[in-house]
Amino acid sequence: MRRASDDDDGSPEPNKKQRKLINNTDGTYLVDAGAGTGKTFAVTRRYANILDTTDSSPDDILLITFTRNAAREMKDRIVRHCDYSMAELADAPIQTFHSLCHDILQEHGFDAPSLLGIDDHIPSTTRIIEDDLVEEALFQEFFEQFTDGHPEYSNILRTISDPTELLDLINELAAKGVFPTKDGWYRDSESHLDGDYSEFKQQFDQMNTPRNEGSKQSRLRSKLYRYGKNKCYLPNAPPKDEIRGDGKQVPEELALRVFDEDRESLKEFVHDVYFEYLQFALSRNYLNFGFLQLFAFVLLCEDHHLREQHGFDYVMVDEFQDSSEIQFKLALLLADTDNICVVGDWKQSIYSFQYAAVENILEFRDRLSQFASELNSDHKRVEYDTSSVQNIELEENYRSTQTILDFSEESLVVPAAKYDSVDVESVRNRIVHLNSNSDHDNSTIRALQHEDEHEALLTAIDTIVGSPEYRVEDDDGDLRLPQYRDIAVLTRTRDFGRELQQVADDHGLPMAYEGGIELFRTDQAKLLLAWLRILEHDGERGWAPVLERAGYTLDEVKHILETESYPDEMLAFRDTLTSLDSLGGVVRRVFERYGFTGPRADVLLHTIESIRKTTTLTHGDLIRFIANGIEHGSTHEVNTSAEDNSVTVQTIHATKGLEHPIVIVANMNSGRFPPSSGGSQTIMYDDATGLRHRKTYSEAHGQPYIYDNWRVDVLRRCLGRDYDEERRLLYVAITRAESHVLFTAGDDPNTFLEELPVDVQSGDPDVPSFDTSKDEGQVLEISLPDGIGPEGYSPHSLMDETVYEEVEGGEGMEFGTRVHEYAEQYCLGADVDPRNADERHVKSLLDSLPGKLHAEENAYLPLETERGRVTLSGVIDLLHLTSDTVEIIDYKTDRSRHAEPEYRKQLSVYYHVLTDMYPERTVRPSIFYTQSGEQVSIDALSKSELRQLVMETSTE
């Protein structure tokens, strides 16, 4: 197979359509780049061609990608085809939207919050929160404060059981460009919250059209048969017969009746939560990715000089189908000319849960004009012509056989459920047919079904490996027999893949699961939670799982709990945990007790420590947070990588952009693909219906009760369920395959499998014992979230925290936290009294210091290492500034002082940060031992010594 996407010195010339994209650089272009059509090859050569044929420099060209890895790859490819070196492209704007917005705010955004009426700033030390769990913990902390401060919203607050739903809503609104100001909403964004009646009515009419040429009732009337079932409405809610009417359709006036609802108080509530959460984040010196874009957008809208200064001669956006509405508008603001090129494939838009708007690419022309008009409503921000758009369609596929490409198109027009309907003609008219460049087409497309799907799938893998029927291309273009490494099992949801991994391990088949796991549902998390509860004196809920893990029967556990006759050895372990000074020490001791090692334990420890360091959650709050994670299945990426010759298991989302010779699309079962629809959020948003509240608190029957909102129940049935993205997921899964595709299902195949043009055969669950011993050097790898900056470490990462585990007779972590909280509050001028000797010593210290005092200051130290740029970041307990000195003071509550060499590493990081900030002053790092009130000076390590520590830490 000749690959025009292999961009090396021996790569072929571009095909006709790729050449058109490369050579046409001026004007506005919409590029349909289907799966495997070499878009990266063409985009990077286009960039190099702009440099070679115009006066533009890299600073004049904006190339937006959606991951840091993609940006690095593009820079590498561009260097091969232009006169610029990698060093010269190092700072070129080839980056993600988030990274670009971060750069704009770092340079110009200090006062950006004031544009929304927020009295705060965005300093250069602002942290970017990338971990969803960490932000959820921060939001929980904020929401408790908000609840206490807003008794006027008590009725709405009573209806909210999971506050993180509000965080999801805020992030969704931010992605759509809906921002709060101090006194209202930014520009005309409030109109989004009101919905669009004409759009809703169109969907209502479609759902309310009688079926079978008028002989059968409408789908809407049929769905409303369950109106009121398992619901409790207010007394004024209309009865079911009034809602459904007595014909084939529901009454026409129902549309306006359910749409028209007073939502002013709900909008005020959402406004205040949104605005005050922005204030909270800024006060805690952090932003999430959505807020980066929010403030950058507002800054570019309001600062006309800055926008003109930052305008680019050329703007290119890759993977445009994954862009949000606010990102589309950012691209328009950043373009100084109409030289805009967006590249993507609507058929691969699968990230709506991350706020991607497939309409950006499907309705590009209309949105281009609409968004430009909105931005120009009060000032000419988009000064170029947006009326002329040229199309380029990349049609030559360098990945799959023609058989697979033709079959993949069928996935876009098959129904996903019993009542799902597809406008087949409209979809087919949008599809750009792809032509395979493959030298061979021996593709096999099959489907297997068996109630023991895991075993049948493994049996199929055994049949495939080494089979002439499933030959695949080698690097020379010849056909060879398939191996385990050629096979990828793709699933819609995570759980099937993990279950399959376990069954494969039981039979000895080499398999590597790559993707997210529900971190807090692991044994490590559950036992850690149990011991934390024991430390919090939550006896029964803590002791029961610990005793069960130790092998006690249920009757024995019941007796022990009733008599509180806990085993002495367990009580001794509890006392050991109580005496430890750090949360990390507790976690490590628990993991050590049960032999927990590997990536799950490491990522769990990393996550918990991040939450604890970033928030002010108490010990009890942390317990509730972990318990909530167990209940809701919060996920983190933890990859297990076996030997080279292994089957890969991934979710379809995780495999986008990859390719495999043989793809098995598994778990093609009803309720799993597409997944069963879950419950909606209590406060929900939809473009057509706007902001809605599914619940209402009232005392209508003389007793306080949370009622269901009948209007919202009807509205949801009018909108139906959109299965288009599920079809696109199926398309993405199929087009990952180069040569062969296999589908597997259990005892209830889904509608997809029933409707696809493939015969479903009975599977064979006769799994052999595989003689494939695992490599002795098996490695477990951790994949952390993809960020926007250099690799990050905490100073604590350099410290050997096992030293804390040797501490006996300490006051414990909670005591240390309280002392630090007192120190911060007293430094900030709060009226707080010391409660113990440690806090009295802190008060005496603070009272004795002249000059300026700064508590809880963030510190960031970038280091260039052999592994690239690394940033060490931490929080300085106290900075004492005088005219000629900078004193770093770190509070320590431990009694033994034996960890002082480890503290030196931490303080050395802070020393170099402050030395760089205040080169004209003397910087003095020190430890203040709160028990004795003694201050000890520390000699800082050099930067070269810190670099060596980083390298040693990264190889452990």
N, C-alpha and C positions, 0 to 999 in steps of 0.2 A: 504494500500500500504506500503510494507516494504521498508524503505529508508536507504540505505547504505551511504547516503550523510548526514545523521543527526549524527554529530560527538559529541555525548555525552556519558556519562558513560554507558547508556543502548543501545548504537548503535550496530547494527549487525556486524558480521564479514565481511571483504571485500569479494566481489565475486572473481571468479577465475582470471579474467583479472585485476581487481584492485590489487589483491595480487601479480600478476606478476610485475606490475609497482612498487609496494611497495618494493618488495624483490630484484629486479634487479637494483642495484645502480651503478655498474661500466659499462662504455661503453657509446655509443651514442644511444639515443632512440628518436624516433618520435612517439608521442602518439596521436592517433585520439580519442579525447574525445567529443563525440556527445552531443547534448542537453540533460541535465538531467541525465548524467551518473555518477555523483558523483566525478568529477575530483578533486575538492578541498579536499574532503574526502581522496582521494588516494594520492594526492601530499603532503599534510601535514603529513600523516602517513609515506610516503616515507622519508620525511625530518627527522622525528623523528627516523626512522629506521637507517638512516645514522649515526645519533648521537649515537645510541645504539650499533651499530655493528662495528664501525670504530673508529679510534683515532681522527677523525675530531671534531673540535669544531664549534659552530655557525659562528665564523669568517672565517671558511674555506668553507662555503656553501653559495652560492649566489642564492637567490630565487627572481626572478623578477615577479612582479605583475603589473597591469595597473592602479590601483587606490590606494590611501592611505587606503580607507576603506577595500579593499581586503587584503592589507598587515596586517592591524590590525586583521582582522578575521583569517588570516592564523596563525599569532603568537599565538592567543588565542587557536586555535585548536592544534597547535604543543605542547603547554605547557601541554595539557591533556595527551599526549602520550610519554613524555620523562621526564628526571630527571631535566630539566632546568626550572627555574621559569620565570615568565613574566619579572621580573626585569633583569634577566640575558640575556633575548632575546631582551631587549629594544633597544640596539644598534646593533643588528645583522643585516646583510645585507639582510633583507626581505623587499623589497622596489620597487619603480618604477624605470624605466631607468632614468627619469629626476632627481629623488632624489639621485640616485647613482652617476650620473654625477656631480650633485651639490656638493656632499660630496667630490668627487675626486678633483674638482676645488678649493673648500674651503681649502683643505689641501695641494695641490700640484700645483695649476694652476695659481699662481700669474703672472708668466711670460709666460703663454701659448699663448697669442696673438702674442708674438714675433716670434713664430714658423710659423706664416703666414706673417710675415713682418710688423706687426702692432706695433707701438711704444706706447704701453699702457699696462695696467695690469688689473688683476681681483682681487681686494681686497676682504676681507671677508665681507665688507659692501655692496657688489653688490646686487642690488635688482633683483628679478625674476618677470618679468611682466607676469601675468596670464590672465589679462583682455584684450580680443581682441580689444575692443573699445579704451582702453587706448593706446595700442600699435599703433593702426591705427592713433590716434592723434599724437603720437610721430613721426610716419613715415611721416605724412603730413608735420610736421615741418622740418624733415630732407630733404624731397623732395624739399621743397621750397629753402633750402640752396643749394642743389645739382643743381637745375635748374639755380640758379644765378651764380654758379661757373663753369658751363660747357657749354659755348656757342657753342662748337664744336658739341654738340648733339642736337642742336636746332630743326633739322628736325625730329628726332625721338621723341623728347619731344612734338612736336606739335600734334603727333598722339595719345597721351595718355590723355584720359579724366578722368580716375580714377586711381590715383597713387597707391592706395592700392592693385591694381592688381599686381604690382611689388612686394609688400610685400608677397602676396600669392606665387608668383613665387620663391622668395628667400627662403621661408620656404619649398617649395616643393623640391628645389635643395638641401637644407641642409639635408632633410630627405633621399635623395638618395646618400649622401656623396659627393656632388659636392661643393667644397669650393674654394674661391678665395685666392690668395696670392698677395703680393704687386706687383709682376711682372708677374703674370699669374694665373695658376690654380693648386691646390694642387694635387700632384701625377699625375695620369692620368685621373683626373675627367673631363677634357675638352672634352674627347672623347664622354661623354654622350651628350654633347650639339650638336654634329654633327649628332646624330641619328645612326640608324643601318639599312643600305639599305637592307640587306638580310631579316631582320624581316619585314621591310616595304613591300618589294617585295612579300613576302609570303601573306601578307594581301591584297595587290593589286591583285594578281593572284586569290585569293579566291573570291574577289568582282567582278572580271572581267570574271569569268567563266559563259558561257551561261547557262541559266536555262532550265528546262523541256527537259533534254537530248539534248540540243543544239538547240532546236526549238525557244527558246525565248531569247531575248537579255539579257546580263548580268545586274546584279543589278547596277553595277557601271555606265554602259552606260545609264541606265534608270535615275539614279540620276543626271547625268551630262546634262540631258535635260534642267535643270534649271541653267546651267552654264551661268553666266553673268546677270541673272535676278536680278534687283534692285542693281546692282553693277556698279562701274565705274573703269575700268582698265586703265593702261597706254597704249599709242598707240601701243606699241610693243607686247601686249598680243595677243595670237592666237585666231582666231574666234572659235565659238562653233563647226562648222562642222569639223574643223581640230582636235579639242580635242576629239570629239566623234567617228570620223571615219565613215565608211559606212557599217559596218558589224554588227555582233551580239556582238562584243567586241570593246572596245576602243583600239587604236593602242598600241602594246606592248611597243614601245619606250617611251610612255608617262610616264611610271613609273620613268625612269631615268631623263627625262626632268623636271619633277616637283620636284623630290628629289634634284637634283643638283642645288644649289643656293648659291651665295656668301653671307655668313652670318658673315664675320669677323667684320664688324663695329657693327653689332647687338650684337655679343658676347662681344666686347669691352665695349659697353654701359652697358650690364647686369653685366659684371665684375665690372665696376666702381661703379655702383649703389650698388651692393652687398658688395663690399669691403668697400666702404665709409659708408654704413649703419652700418657695424660691428664697424667701427671706431666711428661713432656717438653714437651707443649704449654704447660702453665702455666709451666714454667721458662723457656720462650722467649717468654712473654707473648702467646700467641695462643689463640684458640678457633675451631673451625669451627661451622657452623650447628647440627649435631647436638649438639655439646657445650654450646652455649648452652641448648638445650632440656633437655639432661640435667641441668645444674646448677640451672636454674630449677625443674624438676620436683622434684628432691630438696629444694630449699629450701622450696618450697611444701608438700611432704609433711611435712617435719620441723618447720618453724616455724609452729605453729598460730596464733600471734598475727599473724604476717605474712600468712598466708592469709586470715584474717578481715579484716585491714586492707585487703587488696587485692581482696576479693570484690566482684563487680559485680552490680547489680540486674538487668541484662539482658545476655545474651551472644548474639551472632549470629555464625555462621561461614559465610562465603561459599565457594563451590567446595569443599564438604565432601567430595566424592568424591576430592579430591586430598590429603586429610589422612592423616597416619600415626597409628599407635596411640598414640604418646606425645602427639601433638597433641590427640587425642580426650580423653585423660586430663587434659591441661593445661586444656582447656576446662571439664571438670567441677570441677577444683580452683579455677578462677577464678570460677565461678558461685556467687553467694551465695544465689540462689533458683532455683526451677525454671523461670525465664523464659529458656529456652534455645531458640534457633531455628537449625537447621542447614539450609542451602540448597545443593542440588547436583543432579547428574544422573549416575546410575550409568553411563549409556550413554556418557558422556564421560570416564570414568576411564581415563587412558592413561599414567599416570606411575608405574607400579610400580617402574621402575628408579630413581625418586627416593623410593622407600619409601612411596608412597601405598597405602593399603589400601582397596580398593573395598568390602570387607566392612563398613567403618565406616558406609556408607550403605545397603548391601543388608541388613545385619543390625543396623540402628540400635537397635531396641528391645532385642534380646538383649544387644548390647554395652553399651548404656547401663546396664542392670542389672548385667551382669557386671563392668564396670570400676568402677562405684560400689561393688559388694561388695568387690572387691579393695582399693580405696582405704580402705574402712572396716574392713578385717580386724583392725586393731590400734588404731584410733582413728576416731571419727566425723568424717570429713573432708567427706563429701558428706551434708549434713543435710536436704536436700529430697527430696521424693517423686520417684522415677524411674519409677514404674509407669504413668503416664498420658502417652501421646504422641498428638498429633493430627496428621493428615496434611492437607497442602494440595498440590494438583496444579495447576501452571500449564499450561494446555492450549492457549492461543492463541499461535500462532507468527507473528512479525512479520518473518520473513526470507524463507522459502522458499515456493514454490508447493505446493499440496496434492499434486501429482504427485510432487514430489521428497520430500516428507515421507513419503508412503506407500511409495515405493521405498526410502527410507533404512531403514525397519523390516526390510526383507528382509535387509539386511546383517548384522543381529544374529542371524539364524538359519541362515545358510549355513555349510556346513562349510568349513574352511580348508585341509584336506589330505585325502589319500586315506583315512586311517583316523580322521579326526576325526568325532566324533558330537556332535550338539547336541540337548538336550532342548527341542525347539521349543515345546511347550505351556507349559513352565515359563517360558521366556524371554518368550513372547508375553503371558503373564499378568502379567509385571512391567512391560511397556511401557505407558506412559501415552500414548495416541494423541493426536497434536497436530493442531490444526485451523488451516489457513492463513488469514491475514488479507489475503492478496494480492488485488488487484483484477483481476489477469490470471493466466492459467495456460496459457501457450503453450510449456510446457517440452519440451525435447528431451533424451532420455536415449539415448545411443548408445555403442557400443564398437567400436574399430578394432584390427586386428591386422596386423602386418607385421614381417618379420625386421629391417628397417631402421626400428626404432621411432622413433628421433630424427627422421629425415627425414619419416616419415609423420605424426608429431605436428606438426611445423612446417607441413607441407602442410595439415593440418586447421585449424591456426590461421589460415592464409591464407584458407581457405574460410569460416571463421566470421566474421572481421572484415568488417563491411559487409553481412553476409547477412541478409535479412529473416526467414529461418527462425530466427535466433538473436537476435531483438530482445529488448532488456532495458528495464526501467523507468528513466525519468529521475527527477529530483527532484520533478517535478510529478505523478508517477504515470502519465505517458504512456509509450508504447513508442517506443524509438528504435533505430537500427542500432548494433550492438556495435563497440567499438574495442579496441585492444590492451590498454588499461588495465583492461578489464572481465574479462580472462582471468587465471586463476591455475592454474598447473600444480603439483599436489601429489604428493609422492613419499614412499614409506615410508622410504627411505634417502637419504643425501646425495649419493652418487656419481653417481646418474643425473641429478640436477638440475645438477650442475657440468658433466657431459658435455653435457647439452642446451644449457646456456649457451654452451659453446664452439661447438657446431654452429650455434646461432642467430647468434653473432657472425660466423661464417664466411659466413653467408648474408645478413647485414645486418638480421636481424629484431630489433627492440628488445625486450630481455629483461633483467630484473634478478633475479639470484639473491640470496635473502635466507636466511641460515642459517649453520650452523657449517661450517668446513672443517678438514681435518686439517692444522693449521698447520705441523707439522714435516715434512710430506711435500711442501711447496712447494719450488720451486727455490731460493728465498731461504734456507730452512733447510738444505737439502742442501749448498749451496756454503759457507754459513757454517760448517757442521760440518766440511767438508773443510779449510778454512783453519785452524780451531781445531786439527784433528789435525796439520796441518803445523807449527803453533806448538808442539805437544806432541811433535814429532819422530816422529809416526806416518806416516812417509813415504809408503808405497805406498797406504794407504787414504785419505790426504789428497790426494796429488798426482794420482791417477788421475782422479777426477771433475773436478778443476781443468783438467787437460790435455784431457780430453774436451770440456769446455765451450769451451775455446779452439779447438777444431776439429781437433785431432790425431787421426789414425786409430788404430785399436786396435793395429796393428803399431808405429806410431810411439810410442804411449804405452808399450807394452811395452819398446821399446828405451830410452826415456828412463829408465824406472824401473830397468832392469837396469844402465845405465851411470851413473845419477844425474846425467845431463847436463841439468839443468833449465834452462829459458830464463833468461837474465840478468834480464830484466824481471820475471819472476815471483819470482826470488830477492830482487830489490830490494824488491818489494812485501811479501814475507815479513818482511824486515828492518824495513820501516816499521811493520808491525803489531806486531812484537816490541817496538819502542820506545815504543808507546803506553801511557799510564798508566791508561786506563779501558776496561772491557769495552764500554761504549757507543761509545767511539772505534773499537774493532776492528770492531764490527758496522756502524757507519756507513761506515767505509772500505770494507768488503767490499761493502756495498750500493751505495755510490757507484761502485765499480769496475765493477759489472755493470748499473748503471742501475736498480736496484730502488727503486721509489717506490710510494706508495699504501698502502692499508689493510693488506695482508698484511705488508709490511715494517714498518709502524708497530706493529701488534699483536705481531709477533714480537719486535721490540726491547723493547716494553713488558713482555712476558712474561718474556724472558730477564733483563732488569734486575730485575724483581720477584723472580725466583728467586734471583738473585745477592745482592740486598740482604737477603733474608729468611733465607737459609740460610748455612751455612758450607761449602758445597760447594767443593771445589778445582776448578781448571781442568779436570783430568781427569774429576772427577765430573760437571761440567757437560757435557762431551763425551758421557759415557755417558748422561746424562739426555736430551740431544737425540737421540742414537741410539735410545734406547728410545722416544721420542716418534714417531720415524719408523717404527719397527717396529710400534707398537701403534696408530698413527693417532689420537693425542690431538687433540681438536677445540677450536676457539675460534670465537666468532661474528665473522665478517667479512662485512659486507654491501656489495654494489655496487648503487648506486642510479642508474639511468639516467634519461632524460628522463621527464616525467610520463606520456606515452602509451606505456607499456611493459607487456609481459606479466610477471607476477610468478611466480617459481619458489620454492617453499618445501617444507620437509618438513611432513608432517601435524602433527607435534608443534608446530612453530613457528606453524602457522596457527590453532591452537585459540583460539576467542574472536573470530576475524575472520570476514568474509563477503565473497563475491565474486559478481558477477552470473553468471559462467560458470566452472565448475571442471572441469579436466581431471585425472583421477586416473591418473597415468602409472606405467609400470614394473609393471604388473599381471602379473608373471611368476613362475613357480615358483622358489623359492629366494630371491626378493627381497621378496615380500609374501605370506605372512610370510617373514622372512629364514630362511635355513638355520640350524638350531640349532648354536650353537658349543659348544666344550668347557666343562665346568663348572670352577669354581674348585677348587684342590687341597683347601682346607678350605672346606666349604660348609655352608649352613644352610637348613633348610626347616622350616616350622611343624610338619609331621607327623612328620618323621624326626629333627628336631633337628640338632645339630652332628655333622658327619661328615668323615672324612679319606679322600680318594680314593686316597691313596698310603701306602706304608709302607716304611721302610728296614730291610733285614735282610741277614744273611750266611748265610741258610738253606742255600745250596748251596756254602758255603765261600768265596764271593766277595761283597763288598759290592754290593748292588743295590737299586734302588728298585722295589718291586713294586706292582701294582694291588691294590686292596681289593675282593675278590669280592663282599662284602656290599653295598658301595655301588653296584657295577655293577648288581646285582639290584634294589636299592632304587630307583634312578633309573628303571628300566624299569617298576616298579610304579606310579610316580607319573605317568608319561606326560608329555605336554606340554599346557599350558593355552593354548588358542587364543582364549579369550574376549576378552583385551585386543586381539588382532589384529582381531577383529570390531568392537570398539568404535572402533579406529582408522579402520576403513573407514567406520563410521557418522559419525564426526567429519568425515572428508573429504567425504562426500556432503552433509552438512548445512551445510557452508560455502557451498553454492551457493544463490543466490537464484532463478535462472531455468533454467539448463541444466547438464547433467552429461555429460561424455564420459570414457570409459575407453580407455586404450591399452595394448597389450601387444606383445611381440616374438614370437619363434617358439615360445615355450613358455608359453602363458597359464596363470595360476595357477588353483587350484580355485575361488577366489572368483568369477572372471570366468566360469568354466564353469557355476557354480551360480546366479548372479544372473539374475533374469528380464529379460535384455537380449540382443538378437541381436548376435553378434560379426561384423562385416563386415571385408572385406579393405581394409587401408589403402592409401593412394597416397603413395609416397615421392618425388613429383615436386615438389621444393622450388623455388619461384621465387626470383629475386634481388629482394630487397625494396628498394624505393626509399624508405627511411626513414632519412635521415642523422641521426646522433646529434647532440644539442645540443652546441654548442661549450662550454657551461658544465657539462658532465657532472661530477658530484660523486661522490667515493668517501667513504663513511662507515664509521666503526668503531662497532660495537655491543659495549660491554663488559658484563660480567655485572651483573645487577640486584642492588644491594646493599641494605643496611638503613639507611644513614645518608646524610649529605650527600655531595656530589661530592668525591672525594678526589684530592689531588695530593701528590707528593713535592716537597721543596724543590729537588731536582734537576730537576724539571719546569720550574722558573723559570730554570735555568742554561743558558747556551749552551755545550753540551759540545763544540762544534766547536773551542773553544779548545784542548782536549786534543790534537786531531789535529795541531796545529802543533808539538807538543813533540818535540824530537829528542834522542836520547841519554839518555832516561829509563831508569829501572830496570824499568818494566813493571808490569802490574797485579798479578801474583803477588807481587812484592816488596812492594807496598803492602798487600796483604792480610795477608802474614805479619807486617809491622810492626804493623798494627792488632790482629792476634790476640795478638801478644806483649804489647802495651800492655794489652789487656783482661785477659789471664791474670796479668800482674804486678800489676795494680791489685787483682785479686781475691785476691792472696796466694799464687798458684801458685809453685812452686819452679822458675823458668825463668831461664836465663842468656841475656843478650843475645848475638846472633850477628854483629852488625855495628855500625857507628858510629851508624846511625839508632836502633837499639834501645838502645844505650848512652845516647844523648841522652834518649830517652823515660824510661829508668830514672832518670837524674839528675833529670829534671823531677819525676817522681812522688815520689822520695825527698825533694824539697825542699818539697813542699806540705804545710802544716799543715791541720788541719781534716778534714772528711769528704770522701772521694772516691767517686764513683759512675761506673762504666764502662758504656758502651752503654745509655744511658737513652733510652727512647722519648719523643718530643715530638709533641704534636698542637695545631695552631693553627687554630681555626675563624674564618673570615672571612665577613662578609656582603658579597656583591658584587651587581652588576646581574644576574648569572645565577643568583642564589640563594646559599644557604650552601655554602661550599667549605671543606674541611678540608685543611690542609697537614700532612703527617706525615713524620717522619724519625727518625734515631737520632743522639743526641749522643755523641761519642766519650768525653768526660770532663766530669764536673761536679765542681767544687771548691767546697765549701760552708764558709763560716766564719760567725761570729755576725752579721756585718753585710754580707757580700758573697756573691754567687754568680758564680763564674767558669766560663764556657763555653770549653772547649778542644777544638779540632778539629785532629787530626793530618793533616798533608799531607806526602807523600813526594816530590812533584815538585821538580825542581831549578830550574826557570826562574822560578817565582812569577808568571808573566804572567797566570795565571787568578785572581788575587786579587780583582778586581771581581766575578767569578762566585761566589767563596766568600762574599763579603759578603752575597749574597742568601740563601744557605743559613743563615748564622749569624744573619741578621736574623730569620728564622723562629724559631730557637731562643731568641733574645733576648726576643721578645714572649711566648713560652710561659713562660719563667722569670720575666719581669716580672709576669705575671698570677699566677703561683704564689707569688712572694715579693715582694709589693708593698713590704714594709718594708726590703728589702735592695737594695744596689746590684748590678746585673747587668752583668758585663763579658765580652763575647764576644771571643775571640782565636783566632789560628791559631798552631799550633806546627809549625814547619818542622823535620822530624826530621833532615834532612841536616846542618843547621848548629846545631840546638838553639836557634834563635832564636824567641821568642814575640812575635807582632805583634798589637796591639790593633786591633779593627775597630769603626768607627762604624756602628751599625745603621740600616737603612732604616726609615721609618715604616710603620705598617700601611696607610695610604692608598697608599704607593708599592708595597707588596706586592700590594694589591688591583689596582692598575694592571697589575702584572706578570702576575697571574693572568688578567686580561682579555685581555692581549696574547697570552699563551700559548694561551688557549682559542680564539683566532681564527686562529692560524697554520695 
